[in-house]
Amino acid sequence: MRAAIAVCLIAGGLLGCATPAQRALEKVGEAEQMIQVFGTACERLGYIANSDAWRNCLVQMNQTDALRYSYGAPYFSRVGPYW
C-alpha cells in the first residue's frame, strides 16, 4: 500500500514539472490574456497601444485585479489597521 502511494506521489511530482518551453508558452498566454482584458481600458485612459506606458498600464491593472481577487473586495474598503 505504501509503495503504491509512493509511486503515485513520484509520478504526480514528475508530471507536475514543466519544461522552460512550456513555462514560456504559459507566460505568452498570460500576456495575451492581459492584452484582451485590459488593453481597451488602457487605450481609453489615453495610452497609445503597444507603447511602454500602455504595457505598464496593463501590468498595473493586472496586479490590482489580482489583489482584488486574492484578498477580496473588503480589503480595499477597510479603514485603519488591517488586523
Summary of the structure (lengths in Angstrom):
residues: 83
radius of gyration: 19.9
end to end distance: 45.1
largest distance: 62.4
contacts: 166
relative contact order: 0.07
helix: 77%
strand: 0%
